[in-house]
Amino acid sequence: MKKVLVASAALMLAGGMYVSAASAAAVEPGVKITGDARVRLWYQSEEYLNAGMFGNRDGYDSQTNMDSRVRLNITGTAAGGAYAKVRIRMYESLMGDNDTDPNPATVQKSNSNNNIWVDKAYVGIPFSDQFTLEIGKYRSTYGPLGATYNFFYDDVHLTGFRGIIKMDNVEINPFVEWMEEAQNDALNSDNKMADNDEIRYGVHVKAKVNKDWTVGGMIGYQDDSRVDNYASFMGYYDAPTGLGYKPNSGFFGSIYTKGQSGAFGLVGELAVTDGDLNGFNSWEDDSDLDSGTPIDYIGSDDTGFGGYIFPTYTMDKLTVGLNMGFTANGFQPDRAYGFVMMGSADNSKISTLRIGDTGDWLWAGLVTSYQINESLKLTGNLVYADIDAWSSAGPEGDGPYTNSGGLVAAGETVGFDPRLDSAWELSAILQYTISKGADVYFSAGYLKPEFEGSDTEDDGAFGALTRFELKF
């Protein structure tokens, strides 16, 4: 912890530079509760490209399913302006064994069957109007679209310190954040007792150039002191324990912009990750190894690059745009980035094809939106993607291991056969505002993949989803 204490002290000192003689203005103390709820109902055809089903889709039927969740945001504010924030998630589960509630005793992991758990719990200390320090368990989003799904760094779960420094039209966010505290290896108590931490250090800067244009960027370094126990034995990683990972250390960064000039709009982002960090911004985490999964999800051979540009033109109620982008050398964007069948937060329900999976991508998507009236909006997508498949995956391969079409192979690679060579998507989303704070989305898409290196049939995949959202 020594290195962390030094860094933390430096961050606190930086905060002290902005402390004013008088504390932040007094506020009315109290507790505020807000929240949101979501229910999703979807259909997916039997060719929906689920993990491991490339070439082995016989016997799988189409499926209809539903899930739901409720989240509460609780903010407690002290008289001097300091605050504590908590987010409570409830249920968030598929309908299935409907006569049995999810087990609240289950250890919380992403999407596990728990009744209630907390995924945010932190305090904020406003030293002045210019500087606030937040400490605890929180989530970070840095990018041009704010709360909308960003390309590189979106809704990343962290525990640590971050600053909010505001100077005129510039906001600066220095951070020191733990990804893992000591070795997460239930089978090795010696490592558990060691100070083998995985920590991120960095800063994000965002500037409002004028009322229409914003630019920003971030740069960081991840230091991983965990023990390297990634080994190959009898065709598996670290066969004696069934666990395996390499320390994921290296630099990462991005630059972005968003703006509007008359009818013309533009949003774009360019990002880079050290080879050992390719895939580090995924929802999946290679540090969760107690289950015995013999896979290091993060890291590959080369430094990864990725980016996109999305110009748009608006004519009255019609907006036409072209989303173009690429991933190279094992880079992967955030899982939620994308369209309907390729990417998006809902895509795992109707297609698990993630942009950046199984190879290096080039894509272009024509996106057309029409605001029918104040309550109704229709968006259509026509997308083509060309994929240069990785020959192997994992820390010693061309790309990070992924859940789409990857099979554990002997040695230190993950093979892809058949290889996804290209794909077309035709999709649409209809958004209807029922009342203020209540919206329903209807989305549907058809995806036509093309494979190489196998006799697999290029069957198209169809999916449709309805999502109800409530904010209160």
Disulfide bonds with the S-S distance in Angstrom:
none
